[in-house]
Amino acid sequence: MAKTIEWIGEFDGHLRLLDQTRLPTETSYLDCRTVEDVWQAIKRLSVRGAPAIGVAAAYGVCLAGDSEASAAAACDYLATSRPTAVNLFWALDRMRAAIADHQAPRLAARLLTEARAIHAEDHELCAAIGRHGADALADLPTGAGILTHCNTGALATGGDGTALAVIFELHRRGREPKVYADETRPLLQGARLTMWELMERGVDATLITDSMNAQVMREGRVGAVIVGADRIAANGDAANKIGTYAAAIAARYHNVPFYVAAPSTTFDLTLASGNQIPIEERSDDEITRGFGKQTAPDDAKTYNPAFDVTPAELITGIVTELGVFEPGKVAEALTAAASK
Ligand SMILES: CSC[C@H]1O[C@H](OP(=O)(O)O)[C@H](O)[C@@H]1O
């Protein structure tokens, strides 16, 4: 499997990103040698997915040069690339702390050590989420249908993914999950990326349009829904790719369990509820000229929020590296773990 994110060389090296805007038809890479290169890659979703954005930004700080001022400025600039995924800000705060506590003279080496640690830690968080999520879904019959939205796999993280890590683990355990992947308009992360990842791994996957997910639930094809998240508030409200909220409503109506899978780095416990989560709005042309094909009149007005918020009351459980929790109890569990 192509590497989503790779640092090439040592502290004077550069960041290589798999360009996800070219998938699934082309496997090509971006060699980022400046902070601006990384900012642009995040902005246009060449690298995307909450944890992956944080990992890429951490490496981006390593391209800022060997002064505290340039590294701090890089943290501030990279924080402006996208507003919703809190992993970006969590990772940049980790890098700011590394700037503050580095021992002269080699700031660059210290920053690269921290970025590599963030990357390696996320890899382990993904594996733990996969195990805990597969345990939570252990009662599903072998061959059960699982619906997912957007892309939450190795392309979105520093490891095997979040929601897709659960599906990969079920596959490894021989549970033969039959995945229904929402195409996920307008940028088609489900069609382009999730289908690519699942088919690469030999997982049974069926592509559907977003508007079909309620029908496949009504037909009894889905035993569970599992999605990722970009920011989860203290009460368990979860921001995720646009369309997630509609899937959660359909799941509740059809009594289908609805899980959110996310590492602790996706939680923002400073926010009491999801109403406070900043939602990114993106350009008209992602809807009217997606992937170069004009599908609306010139200058058609659009509304293009990249995320929506699923209220905790619609979430059966939140799968973290610490285990699976009811939405209202996850903040307490994370706080307790952090204090150990
Ligand atoms: C494992 S987090 C993936 C998360 O990020 C995606 O958003 P985007 O593709 O815009 O970066 C989507 O919300 C996924 O659930």
The ligand as an SDF file (V2000), in Angstrom:
LIG
                    3D

 15 15  0  0  0  0  0  0  0  0999 V2000
  -10.0270    9.5540   10.3690 C   0  0  0  0  0  0  0  0  0  0  0  0
  -10.6340   11.1490   10.3140 S   0  0  0  0  0  0  0  0  0  0  0  0
  -11.3210   11.1880    8.7470 C   0  0  0  0  0  0  0  0  0  0  0  0
  -12.3380   12.2690    8.6260 C   0  0  0  0  0  0  0  0  0  0  0  0
  -11.7880   13.3780    7.9010 O   0  0  0  0  0  0  0  0  0  0  0  0
  -12.5790   13.5430    6.7440 C   0  0  0  0  0  0  0  0  0  0  0  0
  -12.6720   14.8650    6.3350 O   0  0  0  0  0  0  0  0  0  0  0  0
  -11.7470   15.4040    5.1120 P   0  0  0  0  0  0  0  0  0  0  0  0
  -11.7540   14.3300    4.0670 O   0  0  0  0  0  0  0  0  0  0  0  0
  -12.4510   16.6830    4.6940 O   0  0  0  0  0  0  0  0  0  0  0  0
  -10.3930   15.6620    5.7050 O   0  0  0  0  0  0  0  0  0  0  0  0
  -13.9220   13.0010    7.1340 C   0  0  0  0  0  0  0  0  0  0  0  0
  -14.6400   13.8770    7.9470 O   0  0  0  0  0  0  0  0  0  0  0  0
  -13.5060   11.7650    7.8580 C   0  0  0  0  0  0  0  0  0  0  0  0
  -14.4450   11.1660    8.6980 O   0  0  0  0  0  0  0  0  0  0  0  0
  1  2  1  0
  2  3  1  0
  3  4  1  0
  4  5  1  0
  4 14  1  0
  5  6  1  0
  6  7  1  0
  6 12  1  0
  7  8  1  0
  8  9  2  0
  8 10  1  0
  8 11  1  0
 12 13  1  0
 12 14  1  0
 14 15  1  0
M  END
$$$$
